[in-house]
Amino acid sequence: MQLPKHTPGPWEVLPVFDEPFAIVARGNSVATLQWELCEDREKANAALIAAAPELLAACQEFVRKVDEGTARSTRSYEQMKAAIAKATSYTGEEV
């Protein structure tokens, strides 16, 4: 299995002093988001971006199990549900 070229997760959304929000992995900035009014759409986008590593891992695990013919357990299903929940976690309240 190849090592990922992207920054390994987990990623999270954190407010920072000089930018409205940053996507951070293990204390290192992955991306910063800039917007003037901090609209709900941008905050929801930040949650989706932060969930990218988990979404990728869940999809890779599921594809691997299907390819092997072992996609009978609920582990991949639960992994995907957790990643989807994180990606859609913005509820309109402060992050």
KOLLUMDO-112677 format. One record per atom (N, C-alpha, C): x, y, z; atom name; residue number from 1. Coordinates in steps of 0.001 Angstrom, whole numbers, padded with zeros to 6 digits. Each point is the difference from the previous one (the first is absolute). Example, Ala and Ser with C-alpha at 12.3 -4.5 7.8 and 13.67 -1.06 7.14 Angstrom:
REM residues 2
SITE        x        y        z  atomo  num
SITE   013190  -005690   007800      N    1
SITE  -000890   001190   000000     CA    1
SITE   000900   001200   000000      C    1
SITE  -000350   001050  -000720      N    2
SITE   000820   001190   000060     CA    2
SITE  -000770   001090   000730      C    2
REM end
This chain:
REM residues 95
SITE        x        y        z  atomo  num
SITE   000835  -001183   000000      N    1
SITE  -000835   001183   000000     CA    1
SITE   000880   001248   000000      C    1
SITE  -000301   000923  -000892      N    2
SITE   000774   001233  -000086     CA    2
SITE  -000345   000942   001150      C    2
SITE   000997   000734   000449      N    3
SITE  -000258   001025   000992     CA    3
SITE  -000723   001161  -000678      C    3
SITE  -000932   000637   000702      N    4
SITE  -000721   001115  -000612     CA    4
SITE   000915   001199  -000219      C    4
SITE  -000288   000753  -001039      N    5
SITE   000751   001222  -000270     CA    5
SITE  -000579   001177   000779      C    5
SITE  -001245  -000141   000451      N    6
SITE  -000631   001080   000774     CA    6
SITE   000399  -000128   001475      C    6
SITE  -000283   001029   000753      N    7
SITE   000262  -000014   001436     CA    7
SITE  -000921  -001011   000660      C    7
SITE   000554  -000949   000749      N    8
SITE  -000850  -000997   000653     CA    8
SITE  -000973   000655   000980      C    8
SITE  -001168  -000609   000151      N    9
SITE  -001008   000493   000933     CA    9
SITE   000292  -000493   001403      C    9
SITE  -000853   000307   000941      N   10
SITE  -001233   000743  -000209     CA   10
SITE   000248   001496  -000145      C   10
SITE  -000904   000639  -000712      N   11
SITE   000017   001450  -000166     CA   11
SITE  -001145   000574   000816      C   11
SITE   000159   001228   000459      N   12
SITE  -001077   000661   000721     CA   12
SITE  -000047   001479  -000372      C   12
SITE  -001139   000612   000246      N   13
SITE  -000197   001422  -000280     CA   13
SITE   000224   000758   001294      C   13
SITE   000915   000969  -000038      N   14
SITE   000288   000809   001179     CA   14
SITE  -000002   001477  -000361      C   14
SITE  -000546   000843   000873      N   15
SITE   000132   001439  -000229     CA   15
SITE   001445   000412   000286      C   15
SITE   000518   000929  -000768      N   16
SITE   001344   000527   000221     CA   16
SITE  -000073   001517   000005      C   16
SITE   001022   000621   000534      N   17
SITE  -000046   001446   000180     CA   17
SITE   000087   000790  -001294      C   17
SITE   000839  -000424  -000944      N   18
SITE   000201   000798  -001200     CA   18
SITE  -000837  -000458  -001190      C   18
SITE  -000721  -001099   000129      N   19
SITE  -000891  -000505  -001046     CA   19
SITE  -001307  -000399   000685      C   19
SITE  -001115   000010  -000720      N   20
SITE  -001247  -000408   000646     CA   20
SITE   000048  -001429   000534      C   20
SITE   000464  -000958  -000792      N   21
SITE   000100  -001384   000437     CA   21
SITE   001141  -000674  -000730      C   21
SITE   000557  -001009   000635      N   22
SITE   001055  -000790  -000633     CA   22
SITE  -000373  -001466   000097      C   22
SITE   000394  -000764  -001016      N   23
SITE  -000092  -001450   000059     CA   23
SITE   001365  -000450   000513      C   23
SITE   000014  -000720   001115      N   24
SITE   001241  -000317   000700     CA   24
SITE   000119  -001505   000197      C   24
SITE   001221  -000510  -000179      N   25
SITE   000312  -001401   000274     CA   25
SITE   001192  -000045   000937      C   25
SITE  -000218  -000554   001183      N   26
SITE   001078  -000124   000987     CA   26
SITE   000736   001317   000228      C   26
SITE  -000746   001078   000101      N   27
SITE   000576   001304   000279     CA   27
SITE   000567   000728  -001198      C   27
SITE  -000010  -000619  -001174      N   28
SITE   000521   000630  -001206     CA   28
SITE  -001147   000384  -000931      C   28
SITE   000082   001197  -000551      N   29
SITE  -001042   000477  -000901     CA   29
SITE   000014  -000777  -001308      C   29
SITE  -001162  -000478  -000410      N   30
SITE  -000177  -000667  -001284     CA   30
SITE  -000530   001016  -001003      C   30
SITE  -000920   000848   000453      N   31
SITE  -000600   001029  -000847     CA   31
SITE  -000627   001062   000884      C   31
SITE  -000104   001195  -000516      N   32
SITE  -000757   001043   000683     CA   32
SITE  -001143   000427  -000898      C   32
SITE  -001085   000358   000614      N   33
SITE  -001171   000441  -000741     CA   33
SITE  -000216   001477   000270      C   33
SITE  -000199   000736  -001050      N   34
SITE  -000220   001437   000136     CA   34
SITE  -001368   000346  -000554      C   34
SITE  -000742   000697   000764      N   35
SITE  -001265   000541  -000467     CA   35
SITE  -000315   001204   000858      C   35
SITE  -000719   000921  -000556      N   36
SITE  -000243   001263   000692     CA   36
SITE  -001047  -000104   001086      C   36
SITE  -001068  -000723  -000242      N   37
SITE  -001103  -000017   000951     CA   37
SITE  -000164  -001334   000721      C   37
SITE   000908  -000934  -000222      N   38
SITE  -000080  -001331   000626     CA   38
SITE  -001379  -000604  -000199      C   38
SITE  -000423  -000106  -001237      N   39
SITE  -001312  -000518  -000331     CA   39
SITE  -000107  -001486   000330      C   39
SITE  -001233  -000453   000208      N   40
SITE  -000231  -001400   000336     CA   40
SITE   000571  -000946  -001050      C   40
SITE  -000115   000352  -001271      N   41
SITE   000496  -000880  -001059     CA   41
SITE   001508  -000216   000151      C   41
SITE   000748   001051   000280      N   42
SITE   001446  -000130   000145     CA   42
SITE   000356  -000832   001223      C   42
SITE  -000751   000166   001091      N   43
SITE   000258  -000803   001195     CA   43
SITE  -000315  -001476  -000263      C   43
SITE  -001069  -000255  -000738      N   44
SITE  -000325  -001382  -000370     CA   44
SITE   001075  -000568  -000920      C   44
SITE   000529   000823  -000913      N   45
SITE   001092  -000437  -000869     CA   45
SITE   001226  -000374   000824      C   45
SITE   000288   000780   001049      N   46
SITE   001144  -000302   000863     CA   46
SITE  -000160  -001362   000661      C   46
SITE  -001208  -000313   000466      N   47
SITE  -000245  -001311   000613     CA   47
SITE   000204  -001116  -001015      C   47
SITE  -000455   000206  -001225      N   48
SITE   000174  -001007  -001053     CA   48
SITE   001478  -000201  -000325      C   48
SITE   000747   001085  -000126      N   49
SITE   001433  -000093  -000291     CA   49
SITE   000717  -000751   001126      C   49
SITE  -000331   000318   001241      N   50
SITE   000659  -000645   001140     CA   50
SITE  -000289  -001499   000050      C   50
SITE  -001117  -000432  -000560      N   51
SITE  -000354  -001425   000006     CA   51
SITE   000644  -000775  -001143      C   51
SITE   000693   000671  -000899      N   52
SITE   000556  -000659  -001192     CA   52
SITE   000842  -001240   000316      C   52
SITE   000919   000028   000960      N   53
SITE   000791  -001208   000253     CA   53
SITE  -000854  -001196   000442      C   53
SITE  -000992   000250   000852      N   54
SITE  -000863  -001085   000450     CA   54
SITE  -000874  -000522  -001134      C   54
SITE  -000508   000894  -000842      N   55
SITE  -000804  -000422  -001147     CA   55
SITE   000819  -000868  -000946      C   55
SITE   001232   000426  -000281      N   56
SITE   000875  -000771  -000869     CA   56
SITE   000297  -001372   000600      C   56
SITE   000345  -000028   001279      N   57
SITE   000330  -001270   000650     CA   57
SITE  -001198  -000955  -000002      C   57
SITE  -001186   000524   000264      N   58
SITE  -001198  -000847   000006     CA   58
SITE  -000263  -000580  -001382      C   58
SITE   000127   000825  -001025      N   59
SITE  -000215  -000482  -001370     CA   59
SITE   001049  -001034  -000391      C   59
SITE   001255   000248   000342      N   60
SITE   001067  -000948  -000327     CA   60
SITE  -000222  -001338   000703      C   60
SITE  -000393   000048   001264      N   61
SITE  -000251  -001229   000749     CA   61
SITE  -001160  -000774  -000614      C   61
SITE  -001049   000687  -000364      N   62
SITE  -001162  -000660  -000598     CA   62
SITE   000366  -000639  -001342      C   62
SITE   000716   000739  -000857      N   63
SITE   000408  -000536  -001306     CA   63
SITE   000897  -001220   000187      C   63
SITE   000916   000074   000951      N   64
SITE   000885  -001137   000270     CA   64
SITE  -000814  -001234   000379      C   64
SITE  -000975   000182   000883      N   65
SITE  -000812  -001138   000432     CA   65
SITE  -000854  -000551  -001133      C   65
SITE  -000550   000868  -000814      N   66
SITE  -000789  -000472  -001141     CA   66
SITE   000894  -000771  -000963      C   66
SITE   001200   000547  -000289      N   67
SITE   000934  -000668  -000904     CA   67
SITE   000401  -001377   000521      C   67
SITE   000131  -000128   001315      N   68
SITE   000384  -001276   000612     CA   68
SITE  -001194  -000936   000179      C   68
SITE  -001185   000527  -000183      N   69
SITE  -001202  -000802   000232     CA   69
SITE  -000324  -000184   001466      C   69
SITE   000502   000906   000842      N   70
SITE  -000222  -000110   001447     CA   70
SITE  -000846   001143   000551      C   70
SITE  -000789   000635  -000816      N   71
SITE  -000774   001177   000433     CA   71
SITE  -001262  -000408   000744      C   71
SITE   000152  -000870   000984      N   72
SITE  -001155  -000468   000757     CA   72
SITE  -000086   000616   001399      C   72
SITE   001065   000575   000479      N   73
SITE  -000009   000562   001342     CA   73
SITE  -000596   001404  -000015      C   73
SITE  -000314   000483   001168      N   74
SITE  -000565   001349   000111     CA   74
SITE   001080   001040   000279      C   74
SITE   001270  -000424   000116      N   75
SITE   001066   000957   000321     CA   75
SITE   000114   001094  -001061      C   75
SITE   000034  -000353  -001271      N   76
SITE   000093   001000  -001064     CA   76
SITE  -001224   000897   000000      C   76
SITE  -001154  -000596   000218      N   77
SITE  -001244   000756   000054     CA   77
SITE   000055   001032   001130      C   77
SITE   000437  -000414   001175      N   78
SITE   000100   000914   001139     CA   78
SITE   001053   001073  -000255      C   78
SITE   001111  -000373  -000640      N   79
SITE   001057   000954  -000338     CA   79
SITE  -000543   001062  -000960      C   79
SITE  -000758  -000426  -000986      N   80
SITE  -000588   000949  -000949     CA   80
SITE  -001021   000890   000686      C   80
SITE  -000837  -000558   000869      N   81
SITE  -000984   000811   000714     CA   81
SITE   000684   001070   000847      C   81
SITE   001090  -000357   000680      N   82
SITE   000721   000960   000836     CA   82
SITE   000617   001109  -000850      C   82
SITE   000562  -000359  -001143      N   83
SITE   000603   001003  -000886     CA   83
SITE  -001072   000930  -000569      C   83
SITE  -001135  -000562  -000381      N   84
SITE  -001095   000826  -000513     CA   84
SITE  -000505   000941   001093      C   84
SITE  -000119  -000495   001213      N   85
SITE  -000448   000849   001114     CA   85
SITE   000960   001162   000223      C   85
SITE   001304  -000273  -000078      N   86
SITE   000975   001077   000167     CA   86
SITE  -000091   000993  -001150      C   86
SITE  -000155  -000499  -001220      N   87
SITE  -000060   000875  -001171     CA   87
SITE  -001226   000899   000010      C   87
SITE  -001053  -000452   000646      N   88
SITE  -001246   000776   000028     CA   88
SITE  -000266   000564   001386      C   88
SITE   001034   000159   000796      N   89
SITE  -000160   000371   001420     CA   89
SITE  -000356   001443   000237      C   89
SITE   000211   000889  -000943      N   90
SITE  -000303   001409   000262     CA   90
SITE  -001504   000175   000107      C   90
SITE  -000457   000545   001118      N   91
SITE  -001433   000141   000264     CA   91
SITE  -000456   001449   000032      C   91
SITE   000873   000946  -000280      N   92
SITE  -000376   001402   000066     CA   92
SITE   000466   000663   001278      C   92
SITE   000565  -000800   000905      N   93
SITE   000545   000550   001227     CA   93
SITE   001490   000219  -000184      C   93
SITE   000600   000749   000901      N   94
SITE   001433   000267  -000090     CA   94
SITE   000779  -001290   000013      C   94
SITE   001071  -000056  -000785      N   95
SITE   000877  -001162  -000064     CA   95
SITE   000925   000025   001191      C   95
REM end
